[in-house]
Amino acid sequence: MADRKRHYGMDWLRIGAFALLILYHIGMYFVPWGWHVKSDPTIDWVAIPMLATNSWRLPLLFLVSGYASAALFAKLGGAGAFVRSRSARLLIPLLFGVIAVISPQPWVELAGQHGYAQNFGHFWFNDYFRFGTLDGIILPTWQHLWFVVYLWVYTLIAALVIALVPGEARVQIADRAARLLGGRGLHVVPLALWLAIYAAFPTHRETHALVDDGPTHLHYLMPFAIGWLLRVRPILFAAVARQWRVALGIGLAAYGAVAAIEWHYPGAAPMPQAAHIAFAVARRAQGWATIVALIGIADAYWDRDHPWRAMLAEAVFPFYIVHQTIIVVFGWWLLQGQVAALPAFLILVAATVVGCWAFYLGGRRIGWLRPLIGLQRRA
């Protein structure tokens, strides 16, 4: 595999993507889409800024994860070592999160939306570990940590391909894929794949349940694979450098179409079939074009180190593990107190920032706790 220096721009892209994800989940408290806890009343127009990132935030996370996974494989040098490292780094905090971090989220949802009358202590000891459903909610649950589960599965697929496909064949496949994406194919091929998935499964909605989410896996495996390819064929950054400004224009135009359709059919307003199709196509065009543009910006302007970079890059995973529980719990308290939208938003931002930093800074100092919150053991 080709090797290269660390690309700091991809680090910053990963940090920024997770920061946007946290802000997006704060927005979920206000927007009229289903979620664990909702403001009363919800606010229709919040959907429009939310849709600015909705189509690309998760594919971008899978892309930068694919890039990081390829870098780790190059460092470890073998499929077995790669799987062991990824499994320890992902599954240990996943198990800890399901047991110790996630549980307030389904309790809040059950109490607020399903009339569950028991306190949290009773819920955790008597209902959370039922390994079944309670009023339609599967317990225990991984909630937002589905991303960790899917990422682990995708790394297993990558390791299996590496183990089964001879090295010469892998080189040829990577070379051909890089040539395919080297020009306008960078825009056309990934978007065509996304549109083909939508055309084949137009009614599918993400379940995050792993086993019944095939079209979603196809949707996310593509950016994961392209992220891996970016690492092993860094010549693709030259193609991105030539194309990212065009991609930025496409992304902004497509978002304009998405926002216009949402404005005309806000919230749960019925939408004609033609508008549904236009919305779905525009979202996918916006999503992939924005990803190309962000990679280009990261490569052109962010490929430099900073004293905060290493700490922020390390903090990303602990932040991700805990952030949604903080938002849901504080959202529940704000809902009980009937706090207005603007102060509620400011409180949620402040509480989430403080809570995430406390979780990370407190956990990183305790040796046995580090792997549980997604940090490497100290040497």
C-alpha positions as CSV (number, residue, x, y, z in Angstrom):
1,M,0.0,0.0,0.0
2,A,1.1,3.5,-0.7
3,D,2.1,5.5,2.4
4,R,2.2,9.2,3.1
5,K,2.6,11.7,5.9
6,R,-0.3,12.3,8.2
7,H,-2.9,14.4,6.5
8,Y,-3.9,16.9,9.2
9,G,-6.7,18.2,7.0
10,M,-8.5,14.8,7.3
11,D,-8.0,15.1,11.1
12,W,-9.6,18.5,11.1
13,L,-12.4,17.2,8.9
14,R,-13.1,14.4,11.3
15,I,-13.1,16.8,14.3
16,G,-15.4,19.2,12.5
17,A,-17.8,16.5,11.3
18,F,-18.3,15.2,14.9
19,A,-18.8,18.8,16.2
20,L,-21.5,19.3,13.6
21,L,-23.1,16.0,14.5
22,I,-23.4,17.2,18.2
23,L,-24.9,20.5,17.1
24,Y,-27.3,18.5,14.8
25,H,-28.5,16.4,17.7
26,I,-29.2,19.5,19.7
27,G,-31.3,20.7,16.8
28,M,-33.3,17.4,17.0
29,Y,-34.9,18.6,20.2
30,F,-36.6,21.4,18.3
31,V,-37.3,20.1,14.8
32,P,-40.6,18.4,14.0
33,W,-39.0,15.0,13.3
34,G,-39.4,12.0,15.6
35,W,-36.8,11.8,18.4
36,H,-36.4,10.8,22.0
37,V,-37.4,14.1,23.5
38,K,-39.1,17.0,21.7
39,S,-39.7,20.7,22.6
40,D,-43.3,21.8,23.0
41,P,-44.1,23.2,20.5
42,T,-41.6,22.0,17.8
43,I,-40.4,24.6,15.2
44,D,-40.9,23.8,11.6
45,W,-38.3,26.2,10.1
46,V,-35.5,24.5,12.1
47,A,-35.7,21.7,9.5
48,I,-34.2,24.0,6.9
49,P,-30.8,24.6,8.6
50,M,-30.8,21.0,9.7
51,L,-31.1,19.9,6.1
52,A,-27.9,21.9,5.3
53,T,-26.0,19.0,6.9
54,N,-28.5,16.1,7.0
55,S,-27.5,14.5,3.7
56,W,-23.7,14.4,4.2
57,R,-22.8,14.5,7.9
58,L,-23.0,10.7,8.4
59,P,-21.5,9.7,5.0
60,L,-18.6,12.1,5.7
61,L,-18.0,10.4,9.1
62,F,-17.9,7.0,7.3
63,L,-15.5,8.4,4.7
64,V,-13.0,9.9,7.3
65,S,-13.4,6.6,9.3
66,G,-12.4,4.7,6.1
67,Y,-9.4,6.9,5.7
68,A,-8.3,6.4,9.3
69,S,-8.9,2.7,9.1
70,A,-6.7,2.4,6.0
71,A,-4.0,4.4,7.9
72,L,-4.2,2.0,10.9
73,F,-4.0,-1.0,8.6
74,A,-0.9,0.3,7.0
75,K,0.6,0.8,10.5
76,L,-0.3,-2.6,11.8
77,G,0.5,-4.5,8.6
78,G,-1.9,-7.4,8.8
79,A,-5.6,-8.2,8.7
80,G,-5.6,-10.1,12.1
81,A,-3.9,-7.3,14.0
82,F,-6.2,-4.8,12.3
83,V,-9.3,-6.6,13.4
84,R,-8.1,-7.1,17.0
85,S,-7.2,-3.4,17.2
86,R,-10.5,-2.2,15.8
87,S,-12.5,-4.6,17.8
88,A,-10.9,-3.5,21.1
89,R,-11.2,0.2,20.2
90,L,-14.8,0.0,19.1
91,L,-16.6,-2.9,20.9
92,I,-15.3,-2.1,24.5
93,P,-16.7,1.4,24.5
94,L,-19.8,0.2,22.7
95,L,-20.6,-2.3,25.5
96,F,-19.8,0.3,28.1
97,G,-22.0,2.8,26.4
98,V,-25.0,0.5,26.1
99,I,-24.7,-0.5,29.8
100,A,-23.7,2.8,31.5
101,V,-24.3,5.7,29.2
102,I,-27.3,5.1,26.8
103,S,-30.0,3.9,29.3
104,P,-31.3,7.4,30.2
105,Q,-32.3,8.0,26.6
106,P,-35.0,5.2,26.3
107,W,-36.2,6.0,29.8
108,V,-36.8,9.7,28.8
109,E,-38.6,8.5,25.6
110,L,-40.8,6.1,27.4
111,A,-41.7,8.5,30.2
112,G,-42.3,11.5,27.8
113,Q,-44.0,9.8,24.9
114,H,-45.3,6.4,26.1
115,G,-46.6,7.2,29.6
116,Y,-44.0,5.1,31.5
117,A,-44.5,5.9,35.1
118,Q,-41.5,4.4,36.9
119,N,-38.4,6.3,37.9
120,F,-35.0,5.8,36.2
121,G,-33.7,3.5,38.9
122,H,-36.6,1.1,38.5
123,F,-36.3,1.2,34.7
124,W,-32.5,0.4,34.8
125,F,-32.8,-2.5,37.2
126,N,-36.1,-4.0,36.1
127,D,-36.8,-3.1,32.4
128,Y,-33.7,-1.9,30.6
129,F,-32.0,-5.4,30.4
130,R,-35.1,-7.2,29.3
131,F,-33.7,-8.1,25.9
132,G,-37.0,-7.6,24.3
133,T,-39.4,-4.6,23.7
134,L,-41.2,-2.3,26.0
135,D,-44.0,-0.4,24.2
136,G,-42.2,-1.0,20.9
137,I,-38.8,0.2,22.1
138,I,-36.0,-2.5,22.0
139,L,-34.2,-2.8,25.3
140,P,-31.3,-2.7,25.9
141,T,-30.4,-0.4,23.0
142,W,-27.3,1.1,21.3
143,Q,-29.2,4.3,20.2
144,H,-26.7,6.7,18.5
145,L,-23.9,4.2,19.0
146,W,-25.3,2.3,16.0
147,F,-22.5,4.2,14.1
148,V,-19.9,2.3,16.1
149,V,-21.6,-1.0,15.3
150,Y,-21.8,-0.3,11.6
151,L,-18.2,1.0,11.5
152,W,-17.0,-2.2,13.2
153,V,-18.8,-4.3,10.6
154,Y,-17.3,-2.3,7.7
155,T,-13.8,-2.8,9.1
156,L,-14.5,-6.5,9.3
157,I,-15.5,-6.5,5.7
158,A,-12.4,-4.6,4.8
159,A,-10.2,-7.1,6.7
160,L,-12.0,-10.0,5.0
161,V,-11.4,-8.5,1.5
162,I,-7.7,-8.0,2.4
163,A,-7.4,-11.6,3.7
164,L,-9.2,-13.2,0.7
165,V,-8.1,-11.1,-2.3
166,P,-4.4,-11.5,-3.3
167,G,-2.2,-8.4,-3.0
168,E,-1.7,-8.0,-6.8
169,A,-5.4,-8.1,-7.4
170,R,-6.0,-5.5,-4.6
171,V,-3.4,-3.2,-6.2
172,Q,-5.2,-3.5,-9.6
173,I,-8.6,-2.9,-8.1
174,A,-7.3,0.2,-6.2
175,D,-5.6,1.5,-9.4
176,R,-8.7,1.1,-11.5
177,A,-11.0,2.7,-8.9
178,A,-8.6,5.6,-8.6
179,R,-8.6,6.1,-12.4
180,L,-12.4,5.9,-12.4
181,L,-12.7,8.6,-9.8
182,G,-9.8,10.7,-11.2
183,G,-11.8,13.1,-13.3
184,R,-15.5,13.9,-13.6
185,G,-16.1,10.3,-12.3
186,L,-15.5,11.8,-8.9
187,H,-18.9,13.5,-9.2
188,V,-20.7,11.0,-11.3
189,V,-19.9,7.5,-10.1
190,P,-20.7,7.9,-6.3
191,L,-23.8,9.9,-7.0
192,A,-25.0,7.3,-9.6
193,L,-24.5,4.6,-7.0
194,W,-26.5,6.5,-4.4
195,L,-29.3,7.1,-6.9
196,A,-29.3,3.5,-8.0
197,I,-29.7,2.4,-4.3
198,Y,-32.6,4.9,-3.9
199,A,-34.2,3.7,-7.2
200,A,-34.0,0.1,-6.0
201,F,-35.2,0.7,-2.5
202,P,-37.3,4.0,-2.7
203,T,-39.3,3.3,0.5
204,H,-36.5,2.1,2.7
205,R,-35.9,4.1,5.9
206,E,-32.8,3.7,8.1
207,T,-33.4,1.3,11.0
208,H,-29.9,1.3,12.6
209,A,-30.7,-2.3,13.7
210,L,-27.9,-3.8,11.5
211,V,-29.6,-6.9,10.2
212,D,-32.6,-5.3,8.4
213,D,-30.8,-2.2,7.0
214,G,-29.3,-3.5,3.8
215,P,-29.8,-0.3,1.6
216,T,-28.4,1.8,4.4
217,H,-25.2,-0.4,4.4
218,L,-24.9,0.1,0.7
219,H,-25.3,3.8,1.1
220,Y,-22.6,4.1,3.8
221,L,-20.1,1.4,2.5
222,M,-19.4,3.5,-0.6
223,P,-18.0,6.6,1.2
224,F,-16.2,4.2,3.7
225,A,-14.5,2.5,0.7
226,I,-13.7,5.9,-1.0
227,G,-12.1,7.1,2.3
228,W,-10.0,4.0,2.3
229,L,-9.0,4.6,-1.3
230,L,-8.0,8.2,-0.6
231,R,-5.5,6.8,1.9
232,V,-4.0,4.1,-0.3
233,R,-4.1,6.2,-3.5
234,P,-3.4,9.8,-2.3
235,I,-3.2,10.8,-6.0
236,L,-7.0,11.2,-5.7
237,F,-6.4,14.3,-3.7
238,A,-5.2,15.9,-6.9
239,A,-8.6,15.0,-8.5
240,V,-10.4,16.5,-5.6
241,A,-8.2,19.7,-5.9
242,R,-9.4,20.1,-9.5
243,Q,-13.0,19.4,-8.8
244,W,-13.9,20.7,-5.3
245,R,-15.0,24.2,-6.4
246,V,-17.4,22.8,-8.9
247,A,-18.6,20.4,-6.3
248,L,-19.2,23.3,-3.9
249,G,-21.4,25.0,-6.4
250,I,-23.4,21.8,-7.1
251,G,-23.8,21.2,-3.4
252,L,-25.1,24.8,-2.7
253,A,-27.5,24.6,-5.7
254,A,-28.8,21.2,-4.6
255,Y,-29.3,22.4,-1.0
256,G,-31.3,25.4,-2.4
257,A,-33.7,22.9,-4.0
258,V,-33.9,20.8,-0.8
259,A,-34.6,23.9,1.3
260,A,-37.2,25.2,-1.2
261,I,-39.1,21.9,-1.2
262,E,-39.0,21.8,2.6
263,W,-40.3,25.4,2.8
264,H,-43.2,24.5,0.6
265,Y,-44.0,21.3,2.4
266,P,-43.0,21.9,6.1
267,G,-43.1,19.4,8.8
268,A,-45.6,16.6,8.2
269,A,-47.4,18.4,5.3
270,P,-48.3,16.0,2.5
271,M,-45.8,16.0,-0.4
272,P,-46.7,15.0,-4.0
273,Q,-44.7,12.0,-5.4
274,A,-42.8,14.3,-7.8
275,A,-41.7,16.5,-5.0
276,H,-40.6,13.4,-3.0
277,I,-38.4,12.2,-5.9
278,A,-37.0,15.6,-6.5
279,F,-36.2,16.0,-2.8
280,A,-34.5,12.6,-2.6
281,V,-32.4,13.3,-5.7
282,A,-31.4,16.8,-4.6
283,R,-30.4,15.5,-1.1
284,R,-28.1,12.9,-2.6
285,A,-26.6,15.4,-5.1
286,Q,-26.1,17.8,-2.2
287,G,-24.6,15.2,0.0
288,W,-21.9,13.8,-2.3
289,A,-21.0,17.2,-3.8
290,T,-20.6,18.7,-0.3
291,I,-18.3,15.8,0.8
292,V,-16.1,16.4,-2.2
293,A,-16.0,20.1,-1.5
294,L,-15.1,19.6,2.2
295,I,-12.3,17.2,1.3
296,G,-10.9,19.7,-1.1
297,I,-11.1,22.5,1.5
298,A,-9.5,20.3,4.1
299,D,-6.7,19.4,1.7
300,A,-6.1,23.0,0.5
301,Y,-6.4,24.9,3.7
302,W,-6.4,22.6,6.8
303,D,-3.4,20.3,6.2
304,R,-1.4,21.8,9.0
305,D,-0.9,20.9,12.6
306,H,-1.9,22.9,15.7
307,P,-1.2,22.4,19.4
308,W,-4.9,21.6,20.0
309,R,-5.3,19.1,17.1
310,A,-4.0,16.0,18.9
311,M,-6.2,16.5,22.0
312,L,-9.3,17.4,19.9
313,A,-8.8,14.3,17.7
314,E,-8.5,12.1,20.9
315,A,-11.6,13.8,22.4
316,V,-13.9,13.1,19.5
317,F,-14.8,9.5,20.4
318,P,-15.6,10.2,24.1
319,F,-17.6,13.2,23.0
320,Y,-19.6,11.1,20.6
321,I,-20.3,8.4,23.2
322,V,-21.8,10.8,25.8
323,H,-23.2,13.8,23.9
324,Q,-26.6,12.5,23.0
325,T,-27.4,11.3,26.5
326,I,-26.5,14.8,27.8
327,I,-28.8,16.4,25.2
328,V,-31.7,14.1,25.9
329,V,-31.5,14.4,29.7
330,F,-31.2,18.1,29.7
331,G,-33.9,18.3,27.0
332,W,-36.2,16.4,29.3
333,W,-35.5,18.8,32.2
334,L,-36.1,21.8,29.9
335,L,-39.3,20.3,28.7
336,Q,-40.6,19.8,32.2
337,G,-39.7,23.4,33.0
338,Q,-41.4,24.7,29.8
339,V,-38.2,26.7,28.9
340,A,-38.6,28.8,25.8
341,A,-36.8,27.8,22.6
342,L,-33.8,30.3,22.6
343,P,-32.8,29.9,26.2
344,A,-33.3,26.1,25.8
345,F,-31.0,26.0,22.8
346,L,-28.3,28.0,24.7
347,I,-28.6,25.8,27.8
348,L,-28.3,22.6,25.7
349,V,-25.2,23.9,23.9
350,A,-23.5,24.9,27.2
351,A,-24.5,21.7,29.0
352,T,-23.4,19.5,26.2
353,V,-20.0,21.2,25.8
354,V,-19.3,21.2,29.5
355,G,-20.6,17.6,30.0
356,C,-18.5,16.2,27.0
357,W,-15.4,17.9,28.2
358,A,-15.9,16.7,31.8
359,F,-16.5,13.1,30.5
360,Y,-13.3,13.2,28.4
361,L,-11.0,15.0,30.8
362,G,-12.1,13.0,33.8
363,G,-12.0,9.7,32.0
364,R,-8.6,10.2,30.3
365,R,-6.9,10.5,33.7
366,I,-8.1,7.1,35.0
367,G,-6.2,4.2,33.4
368,W,-8.8,1.5,33.6
369,L,-11.5,3.9,32.3
370,R,-9.7,5.0,29.2
371,P,-10.6,2.1,27.0
372,L,-14.2,2.2,28.2
373,I,-14.6,5.7,26.8
374,G,-12.8,5.1,23.5
375,L,-9.3,6.1,24.4
376,Q,-6.1,4.0,24.0
377,R,-4.5,2.5,27.0
378,R,-1.5,4.4,28.3
379,A,1.8,2.8,27.3
